Amino acid sequence: MRVILVVLLVLLIAAQVRLWGELRDVRELRAQLQEQIDDNARLQARNDALAAEVDDLRGGLEALEERARSELGLIREDEEFFLIVDPRVLERQP
């Protein structure tokens, strides 16, 4: 009788160890899943922004012109360019 109780106790302890190990694995998997969901949301927002930019560029010359102005510093033939410089920046130059 005593041997049966010891065997049952050992089996119970083994089952508990396995259960707690699997619960730890479930927590880790849930954390990984949440990380993946967050990454997917960030990437989806980036894709949406890029898709909107593509639509703007396909939609007309205004978006293309704005991009050329802001990123390349281009101006039209009939425009004048004025560069306003802070005098304090010029004083610091050697």
N, C-alpha and C positions, 0 to 999 in steps of 0.2 A: 504494500500500500504506500509506503513511504517513497519507494522508488518511482511509482507512478506520479506522485505529487511533485517530486523533483523534476521528472521529465516534463510534466505539464508546465511547471514554473519556467524551465529553460525554454520551452517552446513559446510561452507567453512573452518572455524577455526578448527572444529573437524576433518575434512578430512586432513588438513595440519598436525595436531598433530599426527594422525595415520600414515601418510606418513613418517614423520621424524622419528618416532619410528621404523617403519619397515626398513628404510634405515640404522638406527643404528644397528638393528639386522642383516642385510645383511653384514655390515662391520665386525661385530663380527664373523659371520659364515665364512667369507672369511679368517679372521685371524686364526681361528681354522683349516680351511682346509689347509692353508699354513703350520701350525705347524705339522699337520698330514703328509703332503707330505714330509716335512723335516725329520720327525721321520722315515717314511717309507724308505727314501733314505739312512739314516744312518743304519737302520737295514738291508737293502738289501746289503749294502757294507760289513757289519759284516757277513751276511750269505754267501756271495761270498767268503770271506776270509776263513771262516770255511770249506766251500765246497772244496776249493783249498787245504786246509790242510788235509782234509779227503782223497782226491785224492792222495796227496803225500804219506800219510801213507799207503794207499792201494797199491800204485805203486811199492814199493820196500823197501828193508832194509835200504837204505841210509838215507831216511827221518826218519825212526824209530831210526836209530843209532844216527843221528844228534840230535834228540829230547832227547834221553837218555843222550847224552853227555852234552847238554846245560842245561837241566832241572834237571837231576839227578846227574850230575857229574861223570858218569860212564866212564871207560876206558876199552880197550881190554886187553886180557892176555899178548900179545906180545908188549904192549906199556909201556912206562915209564911216570910217572907223575911228573912234576916239578911245585912247587908252588913258585912263586916269590913274596917276601914280601918287602914292602917298609920299610927301617930301621927306618924312622921317625915315622911310626905307632908303631913299637916295643918300641921306646923310651918313648912314651906317656903312655904305659900300666903300671899299678902299680906292 
